[in-house]
Amino acid sequence: MNLKKRMKTLAGLGLASLMYVTPEKDKAVFYWWKTEHFVNQHLPRVVMAGLDPDKLYKVHELNRIDNVPLSCEGKVYSGAYLMANGLEIPYNHIVDYHKQNDYASRVLYLEAVK
């Protein structure tokens, strides 16, 4: 499988992302992580790249640790929307107290729907 890789580091904003997209643009994996600590800071949306603007993609979080799913879980967005707006990613995880820490990361799987 030949995947295209797109990486974006938002200098000074404390986060980075990495995205792999299949050549057919029907599947993608989006990695997002904090590189600095924040206290109740709203993080900017990270736009995605390499998707087909005309396709619709269903979002699924891989390896979820949160007690509740992300607001985008199971929802469908156009490639055009994801590449122009990205998704709202929480700066922390909603987990039991003994699992809390200052780091946060997300792995999202996107699959084109027909």
C-alpha positions as CSV (number, residue, x, y, z in Angstrom):
1,M,0.0,0.0,0.0
2,N,1.4,3.4,-1.0
3,L,0.3,6.0,1.6
4,K,0.8,9.8,1.4
5,K,2.0,11.4,4.6
6,R,1.2,15.0,5.7
7,M,2.7,16.5,8.8
8,K,1.9,19.8,10.4
9,T,3.5,21.3,13.4
10,L,1.9,24.5,14.7
11,A,4.9,26.4,16.0
12,G,4.2,28.2,19.2
13,L,0.8,26.6,19.6
14,G,1.9,23.5,21.4
15,L,0.5,20.8,19.1
16,A,1.3,18.8,16.1
17,S,-0.4,16.4,13.7
18,L,0.4,13.7,11.2
19,M,-1.9,12.2,8.6
20,Y,-1.7,9.2,6.3
21,V,-4.0,8.9,3.3
22,T,-4.4,6.1,0.8
23,P,-3.8,6.8,-2.9
24,E,-7.5,6.2,-3.5
25,K,-8.3,8.8,-0.8
26,D,-10.8,6.4,0.7
27,K,-9.1,5.9,4.1
28,A,-7.0,8.0,6.3
29,V,-5.5,8.1,9.8
30,F,-5.1,11.4,11.5
31,Y,-2.7,11.7,14.5
32,W,-3.0,14.7,16.8
33,W,-1.0,15.4,20.0
34,K,-0.1,18.2,22.4
35,T,3.5,19.1,22.6
36,E,3.2,21.5,25.5
37,H,1.0,21.8,28.7
38,F,-2.0,24.0,28.9
39,V,-4.4,25.1,31.6
40,N,-7.9,25.4,30.2
41,Q,-6.6,26.8,26.9
42,H,-8.6,26.4,23.8
43,L,-6.5,24.7,21.1
44,P,-6.9,25.7,17.4
45,R,-8.4,23.3,14.9
46,V,-5.9,21.5,12.8
47,V,-7.1,21.2,9.2
48,M,-6.5,17.9,7.4
49,A,-4.9,17.5,4.1
50,G,-4.8,15.0,1.2
51,L,-8.5,14.0,1.3
52,D,-10.9,14.0,-1.6
53,P,-13.0,17.2,-1.3
54,D,-16.0,15.5,-2.9
55,K,-16.0,12.4,-0.7
56,L,-17.8,12.0,2.6
57,Y,-15.8,10.6,5.5
58,K,-17.0,8.9,8.7
59,V,-14.8,9.6,11.8
60,H,-13.9,6.9,14.3
61,E,-11.4,7.4,17.2
62,L,-8.9,4.6,17.6
63,N,-7.6,3.5,21.0
64,R,-10.1,5.7,22.8
65,I,-9.4,6.1,26.6
66,D,-12.0,8.6,27.4
67,N,-15.2,7.8,29.4
68,V,-17.2,9.4,26.6
69,P,-16.6,9.5,22.9
70,L,-15.5,12.6,21.0
71,S,-18.3,14.8,19.7
72,C,-17.3,13.9,16.1
73,E,-17.3,10.1,16.8
74,G,-19.4,8.3,14.1
75,K,-20.3,11.5,12.3
76,V,-19.8,12.1,8.6
77,Y,-18.0,15.2,7.1
78,S,-17.0,16.1,3.6
79,G,-13.4,16.1,2.6
80,A,-13.8,19.7,1.7
81,Y,-15.0,20.6,5.2
82,L,-12.2,18.6,7.0
83,M,-9.5,20.3,4.8
84,A,-11.0,23.8,5.4
85,N,-12.0,23.5,9.0
86,G,-10.6,20.5,10.7
87,L,-12.3,19.1,13.8
88,E,-12.6,20.4,17.4
89,I,-10.2,18.3,19.5
90,P,-10.4,18.6,23.3
91,Y,-7.1,19.6,25.0
92,N,-7.6,16.9,27.6
93,H,-9.0,13.4,28.1
94,I,-12.2,12.8,30.1
95,V,-11.0,9.8,32.2
96,D,-11.2,8.5,35.7
97,Y,-9.1,10.6,38.2
98,H,-6.3,8.0,38.5
99,K,-5.7,8.1,34.7
100,Q,-5.5,11.9,34.4
101,N,-2.3,13.6,33.2
102,D,-1.2,16.7,31.4
103,Y,-0.7,15.0,28.0
104,A,-3.4,14.4,25.3
105,S,-3.3,12.8,22.0
106,R,-5.9,11.4,19.5
107,V,-5.8,9.0,16.6
108,L,-8.7,9.3,14.2
109,Y,-9.6,6.9,11.4
110,L,-11.5,8.3,8.5
111,E,-13.2,6.1,6.0
112,A,-15.1,7.3,2.9
113,V,-18.8,6.4,2.9
114,K,-20.8,5.6,-0.2
